[in-house]
Amino acid sequence: MVFALMFVAGLQASAQETTEKKDETKEEGLVFTQMEIVRENIPYGTDDTFVFEFKNTAKTPAIIQGVQTSCGCTTAAKPEEPVKPGKKSEISVKYDTKRVGAFTKTITITSNVSDPIILTIRGTVLPEATTTPAPTNN
């Protein structure tokens, strides 16, 4: 009976240590200030950029290895140089605003310091503004 209690206590302590280690590593890597950016009523054909800021909380320089968008209507730019520990940088995303209506697009970030991170842009592009000719008085 005593052995069984010691065994269970040992398992609980081991599980607690594992949880604490996972929590500690969760803090390291790329930490984004926001995971989703929402913009409504984007004028048709405008050059609108969504900027995701992040900080490298890892102990080694972060190399952004890939930035994959969910479709060809979205492009993304990443830092070309490694981001030093404790420093900030950004991922810039552009959506083709010549596509009218609501949209939701994802951007998957891969690096050497974090598991893949999925960012989201969401919004609505307004129809192209049409101008009506002024009436003429004859």
N, C-alpha and C positions, 0 to 999 in steps of 0.2 A: 504494500500500500504506500509506504513512504517513497519507494522507488518511482511509483506511478505519479505521485504528486511532484516529485523533483523533475520528472520527465516533462510533465505538462508545464511546469513553471519555466523550464528551459526553453520549450517551444514558444511560449508567450514572449519571453525576453528576446529570442531570436527574431520573431515576427516583428516586434517593436523596433529592433535595430534595423531590419530590412526596410521598414516603412520610413524610418528617419533618414536612412541613406537615400531612398528614392526622393524624399522631399528635398534633401540637400541638392541633389543633382538636378532637380526640376528648376532650381534657381539659376543654374549655369546654362549659358548658351545665348541665343538671340531672344531678347525680350522686346516685343513690339508695344508701342504706346496704345495702339488700337489694332484689332484684328479685322474690322469691317469699317468701310466708309460708305455712307449713304448720301446721295445727292439727288434731290428731286428737281424737276423742271429745268433740265439742262438745255440751253438753246441749241437748236439744230446746227450742226457744222462747226461748233466751237472747239477750240483746242484746250480741253479740260484735262488736268492732270490730278490724279489721286496719289498722295504721297504718304507712304507708311514709314514712320520713323522707328528705329530700333536701337537698342544698346547691346553691346557684346558684354555679357556678364561672365563669360568663361575666363579661364586663366591663360588661354592661348589665343593668338590672333584668329579671328573668324574669317574664313574664306567662303564667300557665297559661290557655291559650285553651280547652281542652276536656279533659274526663275522660269517656271513653266506656266503659261496661261491656258485657260480652259478652251479658248478658241482663237482663231486668227483675227478677230475683230478687236482684240486686246493685245497691247504690247507692254513690256515691262523693261526697265533699266535697273541694273544692279551696280553696286560699287565694284570697280575693277581691282582695287588694291585691298589687301587684307585689312580688316577692322581690328585695331588693337584692343586688348582687354580694357574694359571701362569706357571705351569710346563709343560715340553714336554715329549712325549713318542712316541711309534711307533707301527704299525701293520706290521708284516712280512708275506709275501705271497710267496708260492712256487707253481710252475706249473710243472706238469709231463712232462719233456723234452724228454720223449721217445715216444711222440706223434708228428710226423712230420707235418709241415705245419703252416699255419697262425692260430692264435687264438685270441679271445677276451673274457675275463672272468670278471665277476663283483663280488665284495665283498661288502656285506651290513653290515654296522656297526650300532649297536644300543647301546644307552647309556642313562643314567639318565639326561644328560644335553643338549641333542640335538635331533632333529628329526632324523630319520634314514638317514645315509649318504652312498652313493654308490660310491665306488672306482672302477677303471677299470685297468686291466693289458691287454696289447696287444703286440703281437709280432709274430715272425716266428721262428720255430725250423727247423734247417737244417737236411737233411737226414744223416743217420749214415755214417761216413767215412769208405770207404772200402779200404783195402790195396791190391795191386796187387803184387803177388810174383815176385821177381827179376828173370830175365831170367837166365837160366843156360847155361854155355858153355861146351858142351861135345865134 
